[in-house]
Amino acid sequence: MKTRVVPLQFASAEDKEFHRILDALKEIYREEVEFLDPVSVGDPVPEADAVLFPVLWVEVYKEIDTLLDTIHLPVIVLTTTVGVSLMFDWEAASYMKSKGLQVFNPHSVELAKTVFRALALKREMKHQKFLIFQDTPGDGLIPEQFKIFYWWNEECTRSMQEKFGITIVRKSYKALGEKAKSISDEDARRELKRWDFPEEIPYERPVLGAIKMFLALREETDAEGDVVGCGANCLNEAYFSDTTPCLAWNLLYQDRGIMWVCEGDTSSLMTQYLMGKTIDSAIFTTNIYPFLSGMPALSHEKIQEFPDVPDPDDHALLVHCGYLGCVPQCMSRKWTLRPPVLGWHSWDLVGENGVAVDAEVETGDLTLCKLHGDFEKIFVEKAVLEEYVQYPGSDCRNGGLIKVADGYDMMERICSHHVIVLTGKRSNQMKAVGEVFGIEVDLG
């Protein structure tokens, strides 16, 4: 998936300098960009995702009307052999913006790569699919919780498809569970030999069941074709399967590069796919429990009190199904497959044959995000992962303790209990992705 870019050259710009910089850019961005033949400013621009200025010239001011008449694509300014814009070109880039052109002026190669990937993704998403397995998403084991969620409503699906062009295909989770059960133990053991992952499951059946779910999911995604994201109503409709898909998501991502989401949350899946395909970072979806949310959060996680920390109002726990979140093994510093944790009232939601992922990413800077329901805005919050906390016997066996700049501000802006987490400081890259897709970035 490469973005198609047309280099533009001003008539008075030195040809040797133009090609010297362009050749360097071709090498730096060879994995992200298909460079089309250069075009002179004023000539018709062929079909592409963006135009590129390797050299800016004084004509940018004199020929602005020509630029406005002939450029109807995003403009990228990269005017050095090290792959970023020259500081002396910032005025010209700002001038073009002020006249109405959409201009990207990346200050780093990392940011430029994000812009290029986002432009390519915007085109490619119109031919891609999310595959979601569910039967009765508003009912199930805990309807008092799931009936309120927006993601399984028709309006959410319609808005997402209109905004991004992606197709959402829904199939039966019950049928998927039956397909997984029909796979023989011998086939599951044969597939298991392909993989190497730490596990602390006391007996064989849960691991084989998880492998069977992976095989069933892989067969379904391959048969459907063009699937880039997958999810299932695994918690609320747990009775349709004798396992959980946690391991399957990990293997499917490593085997096919397919993004995943828990509980069939298509809004979170879109957020994770959008950022995961454009930003080179560990990424996962989890639940956030700000300390300011108080007793509902404590009771949900079955813990007596939050960790004793300075500035508790600016802290939160990141926990999902007992652990940090369903993080792929390839993105983790620690990763172990364990028995399931969750229970609800008198039911064991996921059954003794289920599995759960206990994963950790590096402590330090994180960036949280989540698309709003109309997909026109995205919540973004900078955070620091301070440490991991454990509450034996609770639904928080190994959660992440994070600190944000202003917990009260976050509570005013937050739009979901699900957040997508990226490691590192990523807000500037998220702003660039938002600009490509026409999404307002709500940054605290």
N, C-alpha and C positions, 0 to 999 in steps of 0.2 A: 504494500500500500504506500505509494509515493504521491506527493503533491506535484502537479504539473505547473511549471513556472516559466514565464516568458521574460527573459532579460531585455530591458529597454536601454537604448543608448542615445544620448543627446548628440546632435550632429557635430558640435564643436568639441566634444570630449575626445581626448586622445585615444585612438584605437588600441594602441599597445597597452596603455594603462587599463583600459576597459577589459581586455582579454586576460591580462595578468591577474586581475582581481577575480574575474569570472572563473578562470581555471582553478584558482585556489578554492573558491566556493564550491565548485563541482566536486573537488576532492573531500572537503570537510563534510558536505551534506549529501554524499553519494548514496547513503542509505535512506534518506528522507525525500529526495527531490529528483524528479525527472526534468532536466533542463531542456526546454525547447529552443529552437533557433532564435538568436537575438533579433529584435525588431527596432527600427529607428523610431524615436518619439514622433508622433504624428501619423505614423502608418497604422493600418488596421491591426488590432491585436487578435491573434487566433484564440480559439477556445482553450481555456486553461483555468487553473484555480487561483492564480495570482500573477502579478508582474513583479519584477525585481530590478532595482537600481543598484548595480555594482559601482557606478560612479554618478555623483550628483554634480550638476554644473549650474552656472548662473542662470541658464535658460529656464530653470525651474520656476523662476519668478516671471520671466518675460513671456514664457509660453504656457502659463497656467491654464489659460482658456483651452489651449490645444490638449493639455493633459486631461482636463475635465471632459472634453468632448470625446476623447478616444480611450480613456481608461475607465472601465466599468467593473473592475476587479480590485480586490485588496492589493495594496502596494507594500512591498517589503524593501527596506533599506538596509543593505549589508555592503559596506563600502571599504572594507579592509581585507587583507589576505589572511587575517586571523579569524574571519567569519562573523564579525560584528560591525556595527556602524562606527564611522569616524566621528569624534566629538564635534568637529567643525561642521558636520552635516546636520546636526540636531536642529539648527534654525530652519533649514530647508524642509526637513521632515515635519516640523511643527507648522510651518507655513502651509504645506500641502494639506495637513489635517484641518487647519482653520478654513480652508477653501472647500472642504466637504469630502475630500478623499479619505478612504479608510487606510491608514498608514500604520504599519508595524515597524518599530525601530529598535530591534532587540539589542540589549546591552551584553548579552552572553550567548555563547553557542547553545547552551542548554535551553535558553528561552526561545531562540530561533528554531530549534528542533521541535519544541512544543507547538509553535505557530504552524510550522510545516505539517506536522502530524495532524493537527486540528483541521487544517484546510483539506487534507486528503480524507480524513474521517467524515467531514461534512458531506463530501461527494459520495463516498462509499456506503455510508449508512443507509442511503436510499435503496440499497440492494441487499440489506442484511436483515437478520431475524433474531428476535428473542424467543426462546422456547420455554414456556411455563407449564408446569404440571399441577393441576388443581381440579377439583370436582365441585365442592360446595364451600367456597372460600369464606363466606360470611357466617357459616354455621360451624360445625366441628366440635372439638373437645372443649374449647374455651370461647364460645361465641360472644360472651360479655366483653372480651378483649378485642377479638378480631372483627366484630361487626362494624367498628368505627373506622377501620383503616380505609384510606382513600384508594390505595393502589389497585384493588380488584374491582373498582367501579368503572363503568363504561366511559365516563367522562375522562378519567385518568388515561385510559388506553387511547381514546380519541385524541386528546390533547398532545400526548406524546408522539403519536404517529403524525399528526399535523405539523408539529414543531421540528421533528428530526427525520421524518420519512421512513423510519424503521417499521418493520412488520412484526407484530406480536402474535405468535401462534400459541394456542392453548390446547393441551391434551390432558387426558385423564391420568391423575396420579395413582388411582386405583389400578388402572391397566399397567402402568409402569411398575408398580409393586408386584403385580402378578407375573409380569415378564421377568423381573429379577428373580423371583422365587423359582421360576421354571428352569433357570440355568443350573447345571449340575455342579456338585462340589468339585468334581475333577476339573471342569473348565475353570472354575474359580481358582483352584490351587495352581493351575497352569499359568493363569494371568498373574497371580500373586508373585510368582517367581521373577517377573519382570521388574518388580518394584522393591525399593529398599527404604523403609521408613520405620522409625522407632515406635513401638507400641507396648502398652502395658495392659493388655486385655487378658483376663485369666483363662480363657478357653477359646477354641478355634472358631466357633460358629459366628460370633459377631463380625470377625474380620472377613470371613468368607461371605457373609451377607452383604457387607459393605462393598466388597469386590464385585459381587453379582449386581448390585445397584449401579456401580460404575460401568460394567459391561452393558447393562440395559440402557443407561443414559447415552453411552457412546454410540450404540446402535441407532437409537432414536435421533440423535443429532446428525449422524452421518446420513441417515435416510432422508431427513428433512432437507438438509443442505443449506449452506449460507448462514448457519447458526453461529452467532458470536457471543451470545449470553444465554444463561440457563438458570432456572429456579424452580422451586417446588413449594407447595403449601405444606411443608414437611412437619411443622409443629402442630398446627390446628387439625390437620387430617392425618395424623400419625398412624391411625388405625388402618390405613390403606397399605402400609408397608411394615415388614418385620425388621426394618433397619432404618438408619438415618443416612442422608446423603452427604454427610460432612467429609468423609474420606473420598467419596466419589467426586465432589467438587475439586478437591485438591488434585486428584489424578487426571480429571478431565482438563483442567487448566494446563497441567504439565504435558499432557498427551496431545491436546488439540488447540491449546491457547484460548479456550472458551472461558469467558468471565462467568461468575456465579453469584447467586444471591440467596440468602436464607428467607424462608417464609413466602416465597413468590413475590417479594416486594419489587415490582417493576420500576418504581420511581427510584429506589436505591440502586437497582441494577443499572439504570440509565446513568445515574451519577457516577457509579463505579466504572462503567464502561467508558464514559466520556473522559474521565480523568486518567483511568488506567491505560488507555490507548494513546494518550498524548503526553503523559508525564512519566518519566523513568523513575519509579519509586515503588517501594512496597505499598500495597493497598489492600484494604479489607473493610467490610461493613460490620458494625457492632451497635450495641445499645449504649446510650450515654445516660448517666444518673448524676446530675449535678447535686451537690450537697444541699443546695437551696430547695430542691424538690422534696426533701424531708422524708416523712414517714412512708408515703407511697413507694418511694425508691427502696427504702430499707426493708419494707415488708415484701416487696416483689423479689428481692434478692435473699430474703430470709436471714438478714444480718441484724444485729442489735444496734450498731452504731457505725458511723463513718470513721475512717482513720482520723486520729488526733493529729492535726496539722495546723501550722500558722495559716491565717487567712482562709479558713474553711469555705467561706462564701465564694471563693475563686477556684474551688476544686471540684472535681467530678470523678466518678468511676466509669471505666469502659469495660463492660462485661456483656457476654452473649453466650447463653447456654452453658454457663458455669465458668467460662474462660474468656480470654481477651477477645476472641472472635475467630471466624473461620479463615485463618490466614494460610496461604499456600506454604508448603514446606520450603520451597525455593526462595521465599521472601523472609524467612524466619531465622532468628539466631538460635532458638530452641523450638522443637516441634515433637510432640508425642501424641499418639492416638490413645485415648483413654475410654473407659466405660462412661455411659451417659450420666448426667447429673440431674436434669430437671424433673420435678414432680409438680402436680397441681391438684390441690384438694386431695381426693383419695385416688387419683389416677397417676399412674406413671406414664407421662406423656410419650416418651420415646421407647419405652420397653427395655427389657434387660438385654435384648439383642442389638440395641443401638450402640453407636460410638460417638465420641466427641473429640474435637481437636483442642489440645492444650498447646498454644503457641505463644511465643514472645518475639517482639521486634526490639531493636535497640532502643534504650532510653534516650531521651533528648527531644529535639524539636519534632512536633507533629503539626499537620494542618488538617482540620476537620472541615467537611463540606456536606451539603445536601441540597438537591434541587427542590424548589418550592413546587406546590401542586400544579401551578399553571405553566411550569417549565420556562418561565420568563425571568426568573431570579434564582440565584443560588446563595445559600447561607454558607459563609466561610468564617472559620474561627482558628486563630493561631493558638497553639497549646504546647505544653512541655510534658512529656511522659517522665514523671519523677521516679517512679518505682512500681513494683508489682506487689499486690497485697493478697493475702490468702485468708479465707474464713472457712475452716474445715466444717463439713456438714451442711454448708449453705449452698445457695445457687451462685456463689462467687468464690470458686475454689482458687482461681488465679486471675485476678482482674488487674487492669491498668489504672494507676492513680495519676491523673493529669491536673495541671494548673493552667488557667487561662488568665488573661489580663484583667478582666472585669466580669465576674460571674453574673452580676445583675444585668449588665448589658447583653450577655449571651442569652439569659432567660427571656429577655424581651424580643430577641431576634430569632431564636431557635424555632424550627418548623417541623421537627419530627423527633421521636425517640431514637430513630435509626440515624446514625451518622456514618459517613464514609471517611476513613482515616488514611492519610498518606504520611509517610515518614519524611522529615525534613521541612524546611521553610518553602512552601509551594504557592503562596498566595499570588505572587506575581505571575506565575505560570497559569494559575486558575483565571486570573484576570484576562490573560491573552486568549485562553480557550473560550471564556465568556464572550469576548469581543468577536471572535470568529463566528460563534453561533448566535449572536444577538441576545445574550443572557446577561442581565444585570447582576453584578457581584456585590453582595451584601457582606462587607468585611468589617468585623468589629475592631 
